[in-house]
Amino acid sequence: MYIESIELKNYRNYETLSLTFDRGTNIFYGDNAQGKTNILEAVYLCGTTKSHRGSKDREMIQFNAEEAHIRMFVKKEGISRKIDMHLKKNKPKGIAIDGIPIRKAGELFGILNLVFFSPEDLNIIKNGPGERRRFIDLELCQLNKLYLSDLSNYNHILNQRNKLLKDLSFQPSLISTLEVWDEQLAHYGTAIIRSRRDFIDEMNGIIGEIHSNITGGKEEIQLLYEPSTSEEHFLSVLSQNRERDCRFKMTSSGPHRDDLCVKINGMDIRKYGSQGQQRTAALSLKLSEIYMVKKRIKDMPVLLLDDVLSELDSNRQNYLLNSISQVQTMITCTGLDDFIDKRFHINKIFKVVDGKVYCPG
């Protein structure tokens, strides 16, 4: 699969923009704050319905406009597909596939698989558990529509349960309805835990060789899923923690409290690893995503690299660049020297200056 082209209208700092991509490596270079990342964000948004930055729709619309439009053409298995996305300031976004509006965002998943890698991702190991849960969820949502549905339902029920826990202070009689929410939360939560466990098991079968190659065989990596409760005991744990949940007015157990432990040679590098070990493990995780997608769908995803090379040393840069030769890649950077010095093959170059994109000959 690969992205053929994208068109933007009133998106971020682009009033209008139309780009055609190469199937290989596409590089966007220019000074900081010119709009390079905005292009990658638009691609990711059009493929997943979400901004990698966590931005709201209204924040991505040009200041003087009421709505923005993204149109992207994707080729998969020889068939060209058109994705249209309308962002509106005060209404939900509108999405159409091949001109036909869709009702649920989940209908979009499966058309395009994306792996986004930014400097923030290099801190996934040392940051809080929320970052690591997000890493798991973003990939699983692209690969498994049922997981997307389970996660959406779980989060909705979790919000309702937490609201009820707050309301109990004013209406104690509502406690009789808590059991209904517990049963639904356990139903979807159990499915999420099972999917995450399978995902981490599968990742362990991929990441070991990648990490060993990056470190020259010096380090052995292992991923350990740390659920806050097991599938079998989730409902009983909710019951046991009910008094505490009522006191603190929040749900204390469930997939929203899960974590991922990363061990190097048996050591938990979240706590004891050096910055170099943490960053290398993050690179291994991201590269593993690519091969996870390939294994699942028998095709390569599109890779988006947002100014990552400047954050990596020469050895890790080389390994990353050598790993993406078979993947359509979009890279942002401030200069081309690193690619020229390493004699890395570039298929198409775009220069970005203040919301304008030029294609040097």
Salt bridges, closest charged atoms under 4 A:
GLU4 OE2 - LYS75 NZ 3.71
GLU41 OE2 - ARG12 NH2 2.82
GLU41 OE1 - ARG53 NH1 2.98
ASP57 OD1 - LYS93 NZ 3.23
GLU67 OE2 - HIS86 NE2 3.97
ASP84 OD1 - HIS69 NE2 2.90
ASP84 OD1 - ARG71 NE 2.65
ASP84 OD2 - LYS82 NZ 3.81
ASP98 OD2 - ARG81 NE 2.65
ASP121 OD2 - LYS286 NZ 3.95
ASP137 OD1 - ARG196 NH2 3.07
ASP167 OD2 - LYS163 NZ 3.06
ASP182 OD1 - ARG161 NE 2.57
ASP182 OD2 - ARG242 NH2 2.82
GLU202 OE2 - LYS295 NZ 3.73
GLU202 OE1 - ARG296 NH2 2.98
GLU219 OE1 - HIS211 NE2 2.87
GLU226 OE1 - ARG270 NH1 3.01
GLU231 OE1 - ARG197 NH2 2.98
ASP245 OD2 - ARG161 NH1 3.07
ASP258 OD2 - ARG196 NH1 2.92
ASP259 OD1 - ARG132 NE 2.67
ASP259 OD2 - ARG270 NH1 2.85
ASP268 OD2 - ARG270 NH2 2.84
GLU289 OE2 - LYS286 NZ 2.89
GLU311 OE1 - ARG279 NH2 3.37
ASP313 OD2 - ARG316 NH1 2.14
